[in-house]
């Protein structure tokens, strides 16, 4: 007899689940559990409200990468555990009430067991906040820990009325002439999800550790970790497909047939992908670099495998640029070999003033500006002789191009102030007009 004929169908399993929860003793326990959880939630809110009023500084915290103080961590621990602890107390009291009335209480026992698991889950989560950066823990929380706990709860509830092992062997359809069971579908979906999430989270954690310890060049590190990520994801897909029994020959045939069409359709994506790998390995661009592309001065904020995110310095907006653009368009970088930027100011001074006096004045003003580098030192050049004035140029160096406009403005104000104090007048164009009168 075929496996499908010996096992209950999926529809029968669903009907059995509904019949189980439709029983009066089950519904009374579900109502008691819902009321107990609602009461516990209200009590936990009241407790937290009292805690905020009593200890305002300890109970107010910002969810960023900063570490908690001891008092703040205690508040976080209480916030994570208060609901589960109160729920366990209320559920146990409810179970004792059902026992004294000689009512069925099996579902209450399951709810208490789940609440103990939830208490351990929340305690582990709160403990992680004391050790690791908050942003990283929250990523693991919402992408990994919470889905695992939800799957555990759903599996426990489904196993109340049905045998999960029998349900897992139900084969709703065939794939490549092989029966595809519910267990295979579950493993294929959840396995791929959790594998990809774990690989990405581990990559991010490892990248932060290496960047913190300055063990490797940032671009090389990102490129290496990205290649490892895609290799591990591809390896995981192959392993999971093989585990669930997908015919490898059929998959290879279909993949080969679609590769040509996908290649044409995703030509730009592949080009950006390869360009991203080259950018990361060559180290041409790094986060924090100042570049000029398509007439706009930008700061590189993030290097991705498909596109690069830059911040336009003019208006502080962000722009996402496909990676292949950096190989097809002219690119000016101000921070490739170093972060030094040369700036200059041109000023005209009348012929009645001494050149050495003006040169000394400009150098003193430049040296008094703290943002101007002392090495290389500022320089003053006498460029040429104008119609009515000398043309001077003050050159100086900065280590941050973002300061250029601000420093030039400060120097102009200082030059104007010193000209006023030294009674130096800026030249202006003069024209003599001869008027002839007819006679």
Secondary structure, DSSP 8 states (H G I E B T S, - for coil): --HHHHS--HHHHHHHHHHHHTSHHHHHHHHHHHHHHHHHHHHHHHHHHHHHHHSHHHH----SSS---HHHHHHHHHHHHHHHHHHHHHHHHHHHHHHHTT---HHHHHHHHHHHHHHHHHHHHHHHHHHS-HHHHHHHIIIIIHHHHHHHHHHHHHHHHS-HHHHHT-EEEEETTEEEEHHHHHHHHHHHHHHHHHHHHHHHHHHHHHHHHT-S-HHHHHHHHHHHHHHHHHHHHHHHHHHTT--HHHHHHHHHHHHHHHHHHTHHHHHHHHHHHHHHHHTS--TT-EEEETTEEEEEEEE-SSEEEEEETTT--EEEEETTHHHHS-EEESSSS---EEEEEEEEEETTS-HHHHHHHHHHHHHH-TTS-SSS--EEEEEEE-SSEEEEEEEEEES-GGGHHHHHHHHHHHHHHHHHHTT----------------
